[in-house]
Amino acid sequence: MEDKKSYIDRITVQLKKLDTELDKLKIKADKAKADLKVEYQKQIEELKVKKETFNSRLDKLKASSDEAWVELKGGLEKSWSELKTALDGAASKFKQKENE
């Protein structure tokens, strides 16, 4: 079973990759036509809210005892899944709109 430190390290690496993808979406939004820009910015704001929720849960997990972190891991995994799904969906929509 993965220990707390290894888990946090792995999640931190994944979060950095997600941040990179989010930055790419922000660049696309900035370059988009006015009508799409508003839609893109709305999706990015929604992603930011999900990321803040994830970060809050990650902070709680980091502060938890070595025994309690396993219980918090489930909520963090759910939050990560929601964040990743939202990012993938936004990226897909951005790409689809570019090809229209």
Contacts in CASP RR format, 6 or more apart in sequence:
PFRMAT RR
TARGET T0000
AUTHOR 0000-0000-0000
METHOD contacts of the structure
MODEL  1
MEDKKSYIDRITVQLKKLDTELDKLKIKADKAKADLKVEYQKQIEELKVK
KETFNSRLDKLKASSDEAWVELKGGLEKSWSELKTALDGAASKFKQKENE
2 10 0 8 1.000
4 61 0 8 1.000
4 64 0 8 1.000
4 66 0 8 1.000
4 69 0 8 1.000
7 69 0 8 1.000
7 73 0 8 1.000
8 58 0 8 1.000
8 61 0 8 1.000
8 62 0 8 1.000
11 58 0 8 1.000
11 76 0 8 1.000
11 80 0 8 1.000
14 80 0 8 1.000
15 54 0 8 1.000
15 58 0 8 1.000
18 51 0 8 1.000
18 83 0 8 1.000
18 84 0 8 1.000
18 87 0 8 1.000
21 87 0 8 1.000
21 91 0 8 1.000
22 44 0 8 1.000
22 47 0 8 1.000
22 51 0 8 1.000
22 87 0 8 1.000
24 91 0 8 1.000
25 40 0 8 1.000
25 43 0 8 1.000
25 44 0 8 1.000
25 47 0 8 1.000
25 87 0 8 1.000
25 90 0 8 1.000
25 91 0 8 1.000
25 94 0 8 1.000
26 44 0 8 1.000
28 40 0 8 1.000
28 94 0 8 1.000
28 98 0 8 1.000
29 36 0 8 1.000
29 37 0 8 1.000
29 40 0 8 1.000
29 41 0 8 1.000
29 44 0 8 1.000
29 94 0 8 1.000
30 37 0 8 1.000
32 40 0 8 1.000
32 97 0 8 1.000
36 97 0 8 1.000
39 97 0 8 1.000
40 90 0 8 1.000
40 94 0 8 1.000
43 90 0 8 1.000
43 93 0 8 1.000
43 94 0 8 1.000
44 90 0 8 1.000
46 86 0 8 1.000
46 90 0 8 1.000
47 83 0 8 1.000
47 86 0 8 1.000
47 87 0 8 1.000
47 90 0 8 1.000
50 79 0 8 1.000
50 82 0 8 1.000
50 83 0 8 1.000
50 86 0 8 1.000
51 83 0 8 1.000
53 79 0 8 1.000
53 83 0 8 1.000
54 76 0 8 1.000
54 79 0 8 1.000
54 80 0 8 1.000
54 83 0 8 1.000
57 72 0 8 1.000
57 75 0 8 1.000
57 76 0 8 1.000
57 79 0 8 1.000
58 76 0 8 1.000
60 72 0 8 1.000
61 69 0 8 1.000
61 72 0 8 1.000
61 73 0 8 1.000
61 76 0 8 1.000
64 72 0 8 1.000
END
